[in-house]
């Protein structure tokens, strides 16, 4: 979205995450603008099917760490208003996802969504 915003094609009202985007410091968060406590920080993780050999996961992690450490990749992500965080170990990712599941499950219940 950043190129559209900086190009004047769209005007953001607020950022969804808990913090303002460094690339758009004048744009408030939703929590600041209207809904205290609002935080929908997007994240991406790579997952493999259950039973994937540990060595394959280790290789995949290593390659992801290499790519995410590349300055061109980091720069491209920042240009798109993505703020890469340090890569996590497989156990850290699993713990993070376990923490997110009940948060999003409650949000689905609060929204009265019928998810099957």
N, C-alpha and C positions, 0 to 999 in steps of 0.2 A: 504494500500500500504506500510505502514511503515515496516512491517516484511519483505516484499520482498526487500525493499531498504536496510535495515540494514543487511539483509542476503546476499546482493550482487547479487541478482537475476536480479534486474533492476537498472538503473541509471537515476535518475530524472534530467531533464534539467532545470526545473523551477517550482515554486509553483504558482498556479493560483490566489490566494488571494492577497489582498493589502499589506499584511505583510508577512515576512518570517515566516515559521513554527518554533516554539521554539524547536521542536524535530529535525529539520534539518536546523540549523542556517547557514550552508555554502551553502545552495541551494538558489540562487537568486529568486526573483519573476519574473513573465513574464514582468512586468513593468520595472524592473531593467535590465533584459536581452535583451529585444527586443522591447516591445510595451508600451511606456509610457502611463500611465492612465489605463492600463489593470487591471481589478479587477473582478474576477468571484469567489467570496467567497461563497462556498456552505453553505446552511442552511437547517434545517429540522424543520417543525412545525407539530403539530397535529391539525387536523380539524374535526369538527363534522357536520353532516347534518343540514341545516337550520331547526329550530324548535326544536332542541334538548333541553330538559328541562334544565333550568338554574342550578338546583340542580345536575343534571348529569354532566354538564360541570364543576361545582365547585368540585365535587368528582374526576373527571378525572384530573383536574389541581392539586389537592392536591396529588394524587398518583404520577403524573409525577414529581412534586417538590420533593417528598420523594425519588423516584428512582434517579433522577438527583443529589440529595444531598448525595447519598451514595458514600463513598470514593472508594469502589471497582469499581463501575460504572464509576466514574470520571477517575480512574486509567486506566481502560480498554479503555476508549475513548482516553485518552492521548497516550496510547501505539499504537493506530491505527492512530495517527496524527490528531485526531479530538480534537478541542479545545472548550469544552463546555462553553457556556456563561451562565450567570445567567438566570434562567427561567423568562419568561415575563408573565404579566397578559394577559387575553384574549383581552383587549382593546389595549395593546401594540403590541401584535401579529397582530391584525387587522390593526393597523396603519403601522406597518412594511411591511406587505404584500401590502397594498395600495401604499406605497412608491416604492416597488419593481416592481409592475405591469408596470408602464410606462417605467421604465428602460429596462425591458426585452422586452416589446413591441417594443421599439425603436431598440434594438439589432436585433430582428427578422426582422424588416423592413430594417435595414442596411444590413443584410445578404441576403436580397431578398428571404426570405423563403415564400413559399406559404402555409400558415397555415389555415386550414378550420375547 
